[in-house]
């Protein structure tokens, strides 16, 4: 696993990217504005509350579906084909990160944990962990050796981690992701999101 050398410039005078014609899949607050990511490896930035957007191409042409902010200079986005791209200069340039353990399967989400670790997750039980702000990644086992359902979301609630996914999958980790226990689910379809509420309840 290594950081690739290719970098994408923030502005390109040819083939301009238009926000109104680009499918976007995630948006986060960043440096007083917003970052969004979407199809064909596009990243969009707005510094006027979303009234206007500047587009740029990252080093991947695959769809990016999730982005997380680490600090005012660093952010990491993930997507289809095991795509991981990273910025360390506030989004002016992006570099591709190769995660060999991910293979070529799609990464469906990324979460920043309270201890600074990043976890990325997705197709066929993929669960990746990074302890160095997304520079390198290690694949971890989730639930058991036979678990192959897509994981759509991981969230941190207090000292516990929860994940949800296909086939009514709900699981909890009491040890920050080292081991997981599958919970009984009243629904056998796919869960796509998980939210911890202020009263301690969870909404999936």
C-alpha positions as CSV (number, residue, x, y, z in Angstrom):
1,X,0.0,0.0,0.0
2,X,1.5,3.3,-1.0
3,X,0.6,6.9,-1.9
4,X,0.6,7.2,-5.7
5,X,2.5,10.2,-7.3
6,X,-0.2,11.4,-9.6
7,X,-1.8,14.6,-8.5
8,X,-4.9,16.4,-10.0
9,X,-4.8,20.2,-10.2
10,X,-7.6,22.2,-8.7
11,X,-8.5,24.0,-11.9
12,X,-8.6,22.8,-15.5
13,X,-9.3,25.3,-18.4
14,X,-10.3,22.4,-20.7
15,X,-13.5,20.3,-20.2
16,X,-15.0,22.4,-17.4
17,X,-17.0,20.6,-14.7
18,X,-20.5,21.9,-14.2
19,X,-22.2,21.1,-10.9
20,X,-25.7,21.1,-12.4
21,X,-24.7,18.3,-14.8
22,X,-22.7,16.1,-12.4
23,X,-24.1,13.4,-10.1
24,X,-22.9,14.1,-6.6
25,X,-23.1,11.5,-3.8
26,X,-21.7,13.1,-0.6
27,X,-21.2,16.6,0.8
28,X,-19.3,17.8,3.9
29,X,-18.5,21.1,5.5
30,X,-14.9,22.1,4.9
31,X,-13.0,25.4,5.8
32,X,-16.2,27.4,6.1
33,X,-17.6,26.0,2.8
34,X,-18.5,22.7,1.4
35,X,-16.9,19.8,-0.5
36,X,-18.9,17.3,-2.6
37,X,-17.8,14.2,-4.5
38,X,-19.4,12.3,-7.3
39,X,-19.2,10.6,-10.7
40,X,-16.0,10.2,-12.7
41,X,-13.9,11.1,-9.8
42,X,-15.2,14.7,-9.6
43,X,-14.7,16.9,-6.5
44,X,-16.6,20.1,-6.1
45,X,-16.0,23.0,-3.7
46,X,-18.2,25.9,-2.7
47,X,-17.1,28.8,-0.4
48,X,-20.4,30.8,-0.7
49,X,-22.8,28.5,1.1
50,X,-23.5,26.3,-2.0
51,X,-24.6,29.1,-4.4
52,X,-21.7,28.4,-6.7
53,X,-19.3,25.5,-7.1
54,X,-15.8,24.9,-8.6
55,X,-15.1,21.5,-10.0
56,X,-12.0,19.5,-10.4
57,X,-10.9,16.0,-11.4
58,X,-9.2,13.8,-8.9
59,X,-6.7,11.0,-10.0
60,X,-9.5,8.5,-10.5
61,X,-12.2,8.3,-13.1
62,X,-14.4,6.1,-10.9
63,X,-17.4,7.4,-9.0
64,X,-16.6,8.8,-5.6
65,X,-19.4,8.2,-3.1
66,X,-18.1,9.4,0.3
67,X,-15.7,12.0,1.7
68,X,-14.5,12.7,5.2
69,X,-12.7,15.8,6.6
70,X,-9.7,15.2,8.9
71,X,-8.6,18.8,9.5
72,X,-8.5,22.1,7.6
73,X,-6.0,20.8,5.1
74,X,-6.7,17.0,4.9
75,X,-9.7,15.1,3.5
76,X,-10.1,11.6,2.1
77,X,-12.7,10.4,-0.5
78,X,-13.6,6.8,-1.5
79,X,-15.6,5.1,-4.2
80,X,-16.1,2.5,-6.8
81,X,-13.2,0.2,-7.9
82,X,-11.5,0.5,-4.5
83,X,-10.8,4.2,-5.3
84,X,-9.2,6.3,-2.5
85,X,-8.0,9.8,-3.1
86,X,-6.5,12.2,-0.5
87,X,-5.8,15.9,-0.2
88,X,-3.3,17.5,2.2
89,X,-3.6,21.1,0.9
90,X,-7.3,22.0,1.4
91,X,-8.4,20.4,-1.8
92,X,-6.2,22.2,-4.2
93,X,-4.6,18.9,-5.3
94,X,-5.6,15.3,-4.8
95,X,-3.4,12.1,-4.8
96,X,-4.5,8.5,-5.3
97,X,-3.9,6.0,-2.5
98,X,-3.5,2.3,-3.4
99,X,-5.0,-0.1,-0.9
100,X,-4.0,-3.6,-2.0
101,X,-6.3,-5.2,0.5
102,X,-9.3,-3.7,-1.1
103,X,-8.8,-5.5,-4.4
104,X,-11.1,-3.9,-7.0
105,X,-14.4,-3.9,-5.1
106,X,-16.3,-0.8,-4.4
107,X,-15.8,1.2,-1.2
108,X,-19.2,2.6,-0.1
109,X,-18.3,4.8,2.8
110,X,-15.6,6.2,5.1
111,X,-15.8,7.3,8.8
112,X,-13.4,9.3,11.0
113,X,-13.3,7.8,14.5
114,X,-12.8,9.8,17.7
115,X,-9.3,8.3,18.1
116,X,-8.2,9.6,14.7
117,X,-8.4,6.3,12.8
118,X,-10.2,6.1,9.5
119,X,-12.4,3.2,8.5
120,X,-13.6,2.5,5.0
121,X,-16.1,-0.2,4.1
122,X,-18.1,-1.6,1.3
123,X,-18.7,-4.5,-1.0
124,X,-18.6,-8.1,0.2
125,X,-17.8,-7.4,3.8
126,X,-14.9,-5.1,3.0
127,X,-13.6,-3.2,6.2
128,X,-10.4,-1.2,5.9
129,X,-8.6,0.6,8.7
130,X,-6.0,3.4,8.5
131,X,-4.1,4.8,11.5
132,X,-2.1,7.4,9.4
133,X,-4.8,9.7,8.0
134,X,-5.4,7.5,5.0
135,X,-1.9,7.0,3.8
136,X,-2.0,3.2,4.3
137,X,-4.8,0.7,4.8
138,X,-5.2,-2.7,6.4
139,X,-8.2,-5.0,5.9
140,X,-9.9,-6.3,9.1
141,X,-12.4,-9.2,9.5
142,X,-15.9,-8.2,10.4
143,X,-18.5,-10.4,12.2
144,X,-17.0,-13.8,11.1
145,X,-14.9,-15.5,8.3
146,X,-18.0,-16.1,6.2
147,X,-19.4,-12.5,6.3
148,X,-19.7,-11.2,2.7
149,X,-22.6,-8.8,2.8
150,X,-22.1,-5.2,1.7
151,X,-21.4,-2.8,4.5
152,X,-23.1,0.6,3.9
153,X,-22.4,2.6,7.0
154,X,-20.2,2.6,10.2
155,X,-20.8,5.0,13.0
156,X,-19.4,5.6,16.4
157,X,-21.7,6.0,19.4
158,X,-19.9,6.5,22.7
159,X,-17.3,3.8,23.1
160,X,-19.0,1.5,20.6
161,X,-18.9,1.1,16.8
162,X,-22.0,0.0,14.9
163,X,-22.3,-1.0,11.3
164,X,-25.2,-1.7,9.0
165,X,-25.6,-3.2,5.5
166,X,-27.3,-5.8,3.3
167,X,-29.6,-8.6,4.5
168,X,-30.7,-6.7,7.6
169,X,-27.1,-6.6,8.9
170,X,-26.6,-4.8,12.2
171,X,-23.4,-5.4,14.2
172,X,-21.7,-3.8,17.2
173,X,-18.1,-3.7,18.3
174,X,-17.2,-3.1,22.0
175,X,-13.5,-2.9,21.3
176,X,-13.1,-0.2,18.6
177,X,-13.4,-2.6,15.7
178,X,-11.2,-5.5,16.8
179,X,-14.2,-7.9,17.1
180,X,-17.8,-7.6,16.1
181,X,-21.1,-9.2,17.2
182,X,-24.0,-9.5,14.8
183,X,-27.3,-8.2,16.3
184,X,-30.8,-9.5,15.7
185,X,-32.6,-7.4,13.1
186,X,-36.4,-6.9,12.6
187,X,-35.8,-6.2,8.9
188,X,-34.1,-8.4,6.3
189,X,-33.6,-5.9,3.6
190,X,-30.7,-3.5,3.1
191,X,-29.9,-0.7,5.6
192,X,-28.2,2.3,4.0
193,X,-27.6,4.6,7.0
194,X,-27.2,4.7,10.7
195,X,-27.6,7.7,13.0
196,X,-26.9,8.0,16.8
197,X,-29.5,10.3,18.4
198,X,-29.0,12.6,21.4
199,X,-31.0,10.4,23.7
200,X,-28.7,7.4,23.0
201,X,-31.1,5.7,20.6
202,X,-30.0,4.5,17.1
203,X,-31.9,5.1,13.9
204,X,-31.2,2.9,10.9
